[in-house]
Structure formats: C-alpha cells, structure tokens
Amino acid sequence: MYNTILTLLLVVSVSIIIAVLMQPSKQQDALSALSGGTQEISGKQKARGFEAFMQKVTVVLGTLFFALSLILAYVSSH
C-alpha cells in the first residue's frame, strides 16, 4: 500500500512540474513590468483555451498531490 501511494505521489509530482512548465507566460516583456501593469488592469480577461485547460490541470494535480501526501503520512504512521 505504501509503495503504491508513493509511486502515485511521484507520478503526480512529475506531472505538476510538466504542467507548470507548459503554461504560457503571463508577462509579455520587460517594458510591461516597468509600465506599472496598466495592461493587466485594463485588459483583465478570463483564461481561454489551452491556458484555461492548463490552469485546471494544475489545480487538479495540486489537489491530488495534497491528498496523496496526507494519505501517505497516515499510512506511514500506522
């Protein structure tokens, strides 16, 4: 049981790393950082398409990671 959960935790961990690296960059260039972020305030839009999908995947994987970590701690202590 312990080994199975540990293996799942490792797979989810690597998947989180891949999902975060695949997400598109929020900041387009260094000039927008110096301009005070006016484009972020005026151009605030919901994520669509691939970006929205990757955000959902990251949230699901993060939740799985948290749950598996708690289960693994419980199993290892008993």
Buried (B, 14 or more C-beta within 10 A) or exposed (E): EEEEBBEBBEEBBEBBEEBEEEBEEEEEEEEBEEEEEEEEEEEEEEBEEEEEBBEEBBEBBBEBBEEBBEBBEEEEEE
